[in-house]
Amino acid sequence: MRIRYLVLFFASILLNWQAFAQTPQLRNPVLEYATGTWCQYCPCGHQVIHDQVLPAVPNTICIAYHGPSTSTDPYKDFTGNAIIDALGFNSYPTGIPDRTSLPIDRGQWKATIAARNTLPAPIALAITKNYTAATRVLNISVKATPQASLNGFYLLNVLILENGLVASQTGNVSYGCIGGTNYVHDHVVRAIINSSYAGDTLKNGAWTSSQPVTRTYQYTLPAGYVPENCEIVALAYKNDIALNTSEIQQGVLASVTPVPIAIVSPNGGETFYIGQSKNIMWRTENIQNVKIEYTTNNGTSWSTIVASTPAEQGYYTWTVPSTASTTCKVRISDAANGTVIKESNSTFSISVMPASAWSIIPTSTTGDIWGIDYVDANIVWICANNGDVRRSTDGGQTFLNAGNVGQGAYTIAAINATTAVCALGPSSGAGKITRTTDGGTTWTTVYAPANNWFDFVEKIDANNLW
């Protein structure tokens, strides 16, 4: 009898250890953004996503709401397009990372998404689906599992996106926002397939850790949608008073047509430094475990990183090896069937970490620093896109808070230790020139014509500016 109890005791320990040791699903930050083919500045928003957001956080899920409903945009009439107004989008292009705020300017997208990517995902999501080409019927199942015990009102959004849509796009060459007749649109929302844009209830009240809830859907892809270019996105969020502050707990993405293995990162163009810990990231379908390899000679030979690791985990933390090369790739295969295999689309680099002769000085702003000017070797003023202004009187060794002038602070002119002039060009068009004479304690608007943006203010001397 004692032996039996002992066996049960150790079995209990093993089960508890397995539950504890299970690796949690990492967060996939979600960027919902408003765009339009009529919008001259929207190509600059697309460029920020392509050149800044996705290279920095490749697992970001981008969702493009084309609108507004009164515009000429060919993609504005999707099912559930009332979500554009519900999220508060009234300026284009603006975006909302993980439904944590009102829409923000494109200059803040990268930093905000990067910060969200460091946070744990309270809920794990998994999509299983089946697409029948003959009927174009798509059956979807979404499983939501809390990764810790939760309490609140949790809902699920399920969307259909399409990439590679070609339509004319207005641009503004002067601002570097390049449109064109055969412009390619990605991440385009084609439909929200819930019963309403608000989504379907997952749980209202206490939700015990590791207790999954599953929701199923059926959707017929309309004629004209290219199934191979379409994706399913599932978002779990916690309900709040406003939709744009109903925080997204997790997002996942899956292709409509079968893609056994898709590499998210590194997929080409990245630079990894020797000794760094980097996440190799992927998506799989109907695979239990994957094998991961890398090459430093563009595939002439391959070295194993891990022979088998759970596919559902979606990432593996890799210590970058000591072989510097510009022709590196990773290769991921089904650990049980080596013929199911995928490698990086193009090469990435492994390099020695460069020695820095620069010191990083904290400025206490979370915005991107867009403007800097100086008076002499000691007095320096800076401004960030989120409106934060900082000043230094010790040659940039430390920066003092000099207030906030509002979104879209592009450049600043430093007059002396207490006086500066800042130019603002927010996407709303409410541009202005503002001035402080007390070190940033107060800022006074000195020029604010209607419907204008200001990108530059240049100091000639203490009394003359352009």
Salt bridges, closest charged atoms under 4 A:
GLU32 OE1 - ARG99 NE 2.84
ASP51 OD1 - HIS50 ND1 2.79
ASP73 OD2 - HIS66 ND1 2.82
ASP77 OD2 - LYS76 NZ 3.12
ASP98 OD2 - ARG27 NH1 3.28
ASP98 OD2 - ARG116 NE 2.86
GLU162 OE1 - ARG190 NE 2.87
GLU247 OE2 - ARG116 NH2 2.73
GLU285 OE1 - LYS129 NZ 2.75
GLU293 OE2 - LYS291 NZ 3.97
GLU293 OE1 - ARG331 NE 3.01
GLU343 OE2 - LYS329 NZ 3.10
ASP388 OD2 - ARG390 NH2 3.64
